[in-house]
Structures are given as C-alpha cells and as structure tokens.
Amino acid sequence: MGTRNGPTTFYIDNQGPTGFEYELGKRFAKSLNLELEIQLFSTEADMWEALDSGHIHFIAYGSPTPDAEGYTFSLGPAYQTISQKLVFKQGTDWPRDAGDLTEPVAIPNHRPFIDSLQEIKKSHPDLTWEIHSNRTTEQLLDLLLEEKIAYTVVNSNELALHRQFTPDVSIAFSLNHDRPLRWHFPHKEDDSLLGAAFDFFSALQSNGELEQLVDRYYGHIKRFDYVDTRAFIDAVDEKLPKYLPLFKEAAEQDIDWRLLASIGYQESHWNPKARSPTGVRGIMMLTRSTAKQVRIKNRLDPKQSIMGGAKYFRYLYKLMPNDIREPDRSFFTLASYNVGWGHVNDARYLTSKAGKDPNKWVHVKEFLPLLRHKKWYSQTKYGYARGDEPVKYVTNIRRYYQILQWLHNDNPNFHQYKQLNDPEMPQPDSTLSELEMPTPLKAGNVLSANSAL
C-alpha cells in the first residue's frame, strides 16, 4: 500500500503502527490472506509513478482524487467524504470568503488544493498562493500559529484531528463541497484486486465494521470545543507536572497513564479538593463506598485518590464480558466508571433487543441516553439513569487521551510524519513492513495493541 505519513493515514504511536488508512489496509490484506507492506512517499508524483510502474499495488492517502497528469488509474469504492478548509489563526482577522484574503495562501504541494484554488481564482482574480514543496500540513499549521503565514488549506478529516492539540487554528471557509475518498489502483486488464476492494468495502459496510472504525478514529472529535481544549492544554502545562509521577505509578504495567490522567481531568480538572453535590471527592471523584471497596482512607489525598481510581478502573474492566474486545472494552469500562456497570448493561440489553451489537460502543452509546425515558428504562433491571452523561464522559476522555498522546509520548517514532518532507530532518526508511514495527503492548494489558482511545 502506498501512502504518506499523517494523522489520518499512517504513523507510529506509543502502541505501534496506526492510522485510519493503515487500519483499512491491514484489514484488506487480511481478507486476502496476505501481509500488508507500507511504502511511504514524500511527494504525490513519486506515489503515482510507483503505482503506474507496478511498484505498489494501490494508493490510500486520505485525500480526494487529484488530477494526476500523465498517469492512469482506476478508482475504488467511496468510503468517506471530506472537504477542504481554509484556516487562519484565532484572534486575527477572519476572512469570510476569498475576497477577504489579504496575503497569499500557503499550501503544501498537493494537487487537489491547487485545483480548488485555481477554480476559485476564476471569480476572484486577485487570489494568490504559495506552494511549500518541502513542508507538510502540520509544518504549515505551525507557521500559521507563529504568524509567519496568514492562511493555509487543510483537509477536514486531518483538521479535525489537528485541532485537538492546536485549538487556535480556526476555519475561515470551505474551498469546496464534500468529496469522496477512494483508493486508487493501476489501470490494467487484470482488475481482480480492484474487484476485491469493492467486495471488501461492501462487506465492511454491511457488517458495521467501517462504522466502528470511523467511530474509533473520529467519534470523539465530531464537535470541536475551543474553550475546553484550550483549558485542557493549559492544565497539562500548569497542573499535570505535579501529579504526573502519581499517574505513572498508579498505572503500573497494565494501564496507559494517559488514560488515568484523562479520567482525573474529566472528573475534577486535577483538583485534589474537588467535591460534587452528591459527595464524591478528590481528583478521581470516588464515592465513600468505592473508596472503601478499593481501601482508600483519605479521598482528598492525591496519591490515594489516583491509586484508588486505578484500582476501581481495573475492577470494572474485569467485570466486562470476555466477548467485549478492545477498544470497546475500555469504552464500556469508562462509561461504567461514570454511571455504573448495571446501567451500561441495561443499555446493552436495549441495544441487543433492537438488533444491534451489544458489544460495540458505537451501537450502545445510541441507547444509553434512552435510559432517561420511562418507555425505555421501564424495560431494564436498574431503571432510570442520566444515560447521555456517560456518552459525553467517554467522548471527552477519548479526546483528552488523544491530546496527551501527542503532548506526552516517549516513542521517538511517534512524530515521524512531522519530519517527512523537511530537508533539515533525517528521512525515515520509505518501506516499512508490519513485522518491522516496534513491538506493541501485550494483549493482556488494559489498553492492548489494538486499542486506540
């Protein structure tokens, strides 16, 4: 599979190789009883040439089909839609349309962006842009935040991920309407691989796996909250250092400390003296009964609270039925931390009754909010619950967790895609086999190799 380093395509995090396109490609290879090999490209021209010459079997690079002059290819099925967003820095003048742009638009050497700007120029002849051939989207966003450039263009799927840790990037307007993402295959008489791709995506949609994969990578970032994201990043700088050793100690070897820290922030904003109207206390907001269960005497002591929260998370995690796999197992555990396993299990019952999968969070989260209504909670064992709250709870923690992954990651390869196209940085090996990747966490861990909160 030919692709590029990026947050929507392929990168290496603290648990090994990941990325939406990588996950799709891995599943496609498995459906054919083959091993996936990733080949990275720093330019689109090199990628199209490799496809045309037969050095790669298909392209999956998380962007709509460009005008690849001189090359012929066949299109696979559409599986997602995205648009192009012109962005600027929060606090500077907001351009409402192309006529308000006062400086050139800085863009990477990406053909679809160029095509869109050329189309807009027909009605706005004063529009200009600068192509930064040796810079990635992320590097241009860094320049934008440093106010070294005024505007750039980003695909909506990539922007959704970036804004979680660069909240000062604001959307000015869209350059185009939603366009489909497709894989690209060589145009030749033997189109068996192309046919297999159509069969693969058809099966992926019919069995719900595509919906689950989209939710896994994008389900927690559908709505961007600037104030909350900015406050969290500030708290990471100002508050987290004091409690970081405690989160790492409590996590031991089976929980990612970033997950515990995310729970702590959602519960109390890392305030050791936090107290709710119902009497839960401390950083991890433990009830009296929960504190007694995990043998915590002082809920206001930061170390005891964090240790107790970790113990309680482990306890809930083990309650989950064995057929709930990661990452859903962690999602259900988080929901149970908030509202209790009994109510979560009630929602699973309603999910199953409706003919959906009770072991998939993407389905169960639709039914948890129904526990507010008598029509639904009257059918369950534990009755009424504010079921919308655990859904928001899990969404927020997934978002905080992702931000912490980016801000605190010990894997030297994690930000590898930042370096690609940067002439001053060493270039990674362009071909990476799945077997050559860093060893993932053990499958028995709370956050396993297949988990991506």
Sequence and secondary structure as in RCSB ss.txt:
>XXXX:A:sequence
MGTRNGPTTFYIDNQGPTGFEYELGKRFAKSLNLELEIQLFSTEADMWEALDSGHIHFIAYGSPTPDAEGYTFSL
GPAYQTISQKLVFKQGTDWPRDAGDLTEPVAIPNHRPFIDSLQEIKKSHPDLTWEIHSNRTTEQLLDLLLEEKIA
YTVVNSNELALHRQFTPDVSIAFSLNHDRPLRWHFPHKEDDSLLGAAFDFFSALQSNGELEQLVDRYYGHIKRFD
YVDTRAFIDAVDEKLPKYLPLFKEAAEQDIDWRLLASIGYQESHWNPKARSPTGVRGIMMLTRSTAKQVRIKNRL
DPKQSIMGGAKYFRYLYKLMPNDIREPDRSFFTLASYNVGWGHVNDARYLTSKAGKDPNKWVHVKEFLPLLRHKK
WYSQTKYGYARGDEPVKYVTNIRRYYQILQWLHNDNPNFHQYKQLNDPEMPQPDSTLSELEMPTPLKAGNVLSAN
SAL
>XXXX:A:secstr
 EE BBTTTBEEETTEEE HHHHHHHHHHHHTT   EEEE SSHHHHHHHHHTTSSS B  SS     TT  EEE
    EEE EEEEEETTS    SGGG  S EEEES HHHHHHHHHHHTT TT  EEEETT  HHHHHHHHHTTSSS
EEEEEHHHHHHHTTT TTEEEEEESS  EEE  EEE SS  HHHHHHHHHHHHHHHTTHHHHHHHHHHTT SS  
HHHHHHHHHHHHHTHHHHHHHHHHHHTTTS HHHHHHHHHHHHSS TT B TT  BTTTTB HHHHHHTT S TT
SHHHHHHHHHHHHHHHHHHS TT  TTHHHHHHHHHHHH HHHHHHHHHHHHHTTS TT HHHHHHHGGGGGSHH
HHTTSSS    THHHHHHHHHHHHHHHHHHHHS   TTTTHHHHTT TTS    SEEEGGGS     TTSSS TT
   
